[in-house]
């Protein structure tokens, strides 16, 4: 449990507040959903307009 209590690499200089971690994860998830929806809508519109 020493590694969890005292991390030796990666978390020495810039440490994120614990409250921001789920907020950032949730924001990335929502951003990915929105971007994929926009991409799918654009692809569907392009293929739709080409077939007509």
Secondary structure, 3 states (H helix, E strand, C coil): CHHHHCCCCCCCCCCCCHHHHHHHHHHHHHHHHHHHHHHHHHHHHHHHHHHC
